[in-house]
């Protein structure tokens, strides 16, 4: 049995979309970051780092979107959520790692600068730099989608749900997302997928506004 721990609006939306798209039977377990539930002793038994997502696989825990999405895609090959070619598969995983290691932290520095600096001037500097870096990363994703239907080309993969997370975060950060034509068209295609829309509605995503 699978149980997905996630928080609405967080990066865990990527795994939430992935588990829906792979067709697996699972139980949802919301962890409300807005209420500090990720810091509770109960959740520490799931993920001591206090982060979402986490996937319970028959009592064994997997953390981090990249690992969870790769596991789901490989466990459910019939869903065709990873490229068949080994190099293309590796590049799909590398893209998700870039989302996790580069794009996500740039957003945090923009929206949560106080976590990375002390003093008003230092916080303002981190916020400004984070905003510029996050926007540059969004522009790179826009470029990645030029002439393509999905992140990896013609095939929908687990990387696509992850890419959608950052479009929503750009809206939340009051960035001019509509100017990113390829990314915006991608967002519209994603929202036409029934399972993606189910997740967005369940999480009351900013993408629906």
C-alpha positions in Angstrom: 0.0 0.0 0.0 1.2 3.5 -0.8 0.6 6.6 1.3 1.6 10.0 0.0 2.5 12.7 2.5 2.1 16.1 0.9 1.2 19.8 1.6 -1.1 21.7 -0.7 0.8 24.2 -2.8 4.2 22.9 -1.9 6.7 21.2 -4.2 5.1 17.9 -3.2 2.5 18.7 -5.9 4.9 17.1 -8.3 4.7 13.7 -6.6 1.0 14.1 -6.1 0.6 14.5 -9.9 3.0 11.7 -10.5 1.2 9.2 -8.4 -2.1 10.1 -10.0 -0.7 9.8 -13.5 0.9 6.4 -12.9 -2.5 5.1 -11.8 -1.4 3.6 -8.5 -3.8 3.0 -5.6 -2.8 5.2 -2.7 -3.9 7.0 0.4 -3.5 10.8 0.7 -2.1 12.2 3.9 -2.0 16.0 3.9 0.7 17.6 6.1 -0.2 21.3 6.5 2.9 23.4 6.4 0.8 26.5 7.2 0.0 24.9 10.5 3.5 23.6 11.2 2.4 19.9 10.9 5.7 19.0 9.3 7.4 19.8 12.6 5.4 17.5 14.7 6.7 14.4 16.4 4.2 12.3 14.5 5.6 13.5 11.1 9.2 13.2 12.4 8.6 9.4 12.5 7.9 9.6 8.7 10.6 12.1 7.7 12.9 13.4 10.4 13.9 16.2 8.1 10.4 17.6 8.3 10.0 18.0 4.6 7.4 16.9 2.1 6.8 14.9 0.0 7.3 11.5 1.6 6.0 8.2 0.2 5.3 5.3 2.5 5.7 2.0 0.5 4.5 -0.8 2.8 6.2 0.8 5.8 9.3 1.9 3.9 9.8 5.6 3.3 11.0 7.4 0.2 11.7 11.1 0.3 12.5 13.8 -2.3 10.4 14.4 -5.4 13.1 13.1 -7.8 13.4 9.8 -6.0 9.6 9.3 -5.5 8.8 10.2 -9.1 11.5 7.9 -10.5 10.3 5.0 -8.2 6.7 5.5 -9.3 7.6 5.6 -13.0 9.7 2.5 -12.7 7.2 0.6 -10.6 4.4 1.4 -13.1 6.1 1.1 -16.6 2.7 0.7 -18.2 2.1 4.4 -17.5 5.1 5.3 -19.7 6.2 8.1 -17.5 10.0 7.8 -18.2 11.8 7.7 -21.5 12.6 4.2 -22.7 16.1 5.3 -24.0 18.6 5.1 -21.1 20.3 8.4 -21.9 16.9 10.1 -22.3 15.8 8.6 -19.0 19.0 9.8 -17.3 18.4 13.3 -18.7 14.8 13.3 -17.4 16.1 12.4 -13.9 18.8 15.1 -14.3 16.1 17.7 -15.1 14.2 16.8 -12.0 17.4 17.1 -9.9 18.0 20.6 -11.4 14.4 21.5 -10.4 15.2 20.3 -6.8 18.7 21.6 -6.4 18.6 24.9 -8.3 15.1 26.1 -9.2 13.5 25.4 -5.9 16.2 27.1 -3.7 16.1 30.2 -5.9 12.4 30.6 -5.1 13.0 30.1 -1.4 15.5 32.9 -1.4 13.0 35.2 -3.1 10.0 34.4 -0.9 11.7 33.3 2.3 14.9 35.5 2.3 14.8 35.8 6.1 15.8 32.1 6.4 19.1 32.8 4.6 20.2 36.2 6.1 20.0 38.4 9.1 19.5 42.2 9.1 17.2 44.2 6.8 19.8 45.1 4.2 21.1 41.5 4.0 17.6 40.1 3.7 16.7 42.6 1.0 19.8 41.6 -0.9 19.0 37.9 -0.7 15.4 38.6 -1.8 16.5 40.7 -4.8 19.1 38.2 -5.9 16.7 35.3 -5.4 14.0 37.0 -7.5 16.4 37.5 -10.4 17.7 34.0 -10.2 14.3 32.4 -9.9 13.1 34.4 -12.9 16.2 33.4 -14.9 15.4 29.7 -14.1 11.8 30.2 -15.2 13.0 31.7 -18.5 15.3 28.6 -18.9 12.3 26.3 -18.4 10.4 28.4 -21.0 13.3 27.9 -23.4 13.4 24.1 -22.7 9.8 24.0 -23.9 10.3 25.8 -27.2 9.1 23.7 -30.0 8.1 20.8 -27.6 4.9 19.6 -26.1 6.4 18.4 -22.9 9.7 18.9 -21.0 11.2 15.8 -22.6 9.7 16.3 -26.0 6.6 14.5 -27.3 6.4 12.1 -24.3 4.7 13.2 -21.1 6.9 12.2 -18.2 7.1 12.6 -14.4 9.2 15.8 -15.0 6.2 17.6 -16.3 4.3 17.7 -13.0 7.4 19.0 -11.4 7.8 21.8 -14.0 4.2 22.9 -13.3 5.0 23.5 -9.7 7.2 26.5 -10.5 4.7 28.1 -12.9 2.3 28.2 -9.9 5.0 29.6 -7.7 5.8 32.3 -10.2 2.1 33.3 -10.1 2.3 33.3 -6.3 5.4 35.5 -6.5 3.6 38.1 -8.7 6.0 37.4 -11.6 4.8 38.1 -15.2 4.3 34.4 -16.1 2.1 35.2 -19.1 5.2 36.6 -20.9 6.7 33.2 -20.9 4.8 32.0 -24.0 6.1 28.4 -24.2 5.8 27.8 -20.5 2.3 29.3 -20.5 1.2 27.1 -23.3 2.6 24.1 -21.5 0.6 25.1 -18.4 -2.6 25.1 -20.4 -1.9 21.7 -21.8 -1.2 20.3 -18.3 -4.5 21.7 -17.1 -6.3 19.7 -19.8 -5.1 16.5 -18.3 -7.9 15.1 -16.0 -5.5 13.7 -13.4 -3.5 16.9 -13.2 -6.7 18.9 -12.8 -7.9 16.6 -10.1 -4.7 17.3 -8.1 -4.9 21.1 -8.7 -8.5 21.1 -7.5 -7.8 19.0 -4.5 -4.9 21.3 -3.5 -6.9 24.4 -4.3 -3.9 25.5 -6.5 -3.2 29.1 -7.4 -3.1 27.8 -11.0 -6.9 27.6 -11.0 -7.4 31.3 -10.3 
